[in-house]
């Protein structure tokens, strides 16, 4: 990243950051990679959710809470369980 190349030059680093604006061009490959990561994360969470429900006899809501899933995402995962 250009900011890192600026090294100890604080003013240059700030100017590069302002010009770049922190924006990154999203390539198709990056989009696919991010989508795959999100799907893998969701699958892993569902596996953990089902394991908690089976081994600990928790309801789906209790298991979601135990996994610290934000409440606004409960419906998403509850619908995936069906």
N, C-alpha and C positions, 0 to 999 in steps of 0.2 A: 504494500500500500504506500502511496506517495507520502502520507503523513509520517510513516515510520522512517522513510528515507530522509526526512527533514532533520532527524536526529535531535541534537540539542538546540536547534534554532527555533525557539518557541514562536516567534513572530511568523516565520515562514510556515511552520506547522499550522498555525491558526489561519493563515491566508489560504493554504491548501484546503483546509477543512471547510472554510467558507465557500471557496470556489466549487469544490466537489459537492458540498451540501450533504454529504453522507449518502447520496443516492447511488444505487448500484443497478446496473442494467441486468435485468432478469433474462437469462438465456433460457431456451426451451429445456436444455439439459438440467439447469438449476431448478426450474419449475417442476420437472418430473422427479428429480431427486427429493425435493421438499415434499412433494405429494406422497412419495413412497415412504418417507420418514414419518409423516403424519399418519398414514394408514398403518404402518408397523406399530406406532405408539398406541393407536386405538386398539389394534388386535391384542397387544400385550396387556393393555388395561382390561380388556374384556376377559382375557384368560385369568388374570389376577382376581377380577371381580367374581367370576364363576367359582374359582378355587375358594375364595373367602366364604361365599354363599354355601358351598358344599361342606367344607371342613369346619367352619365355625357356626353353621346354621344361622347365618345373617340374612336379613332381607336385602334386596338389591340396594335400597336406599342406605341401609346401615353399612354395606360393603363399600358403596361409593364414598360415604363419609370417612370410613376407615382409610381409604386410598387417597383422601384429601382432594377429591374431585370437586371443583367449584359447583355450587348448587345450580347455577344457571346452565350447566352442561348435563345435569341429570337426565333430562328428557332424551337427549341425544343418545346416551349410552343405554338407557332403559329401552328405547326403541330398537337398538341393535341386539339386545338380548332375546327379543322375540323372534 
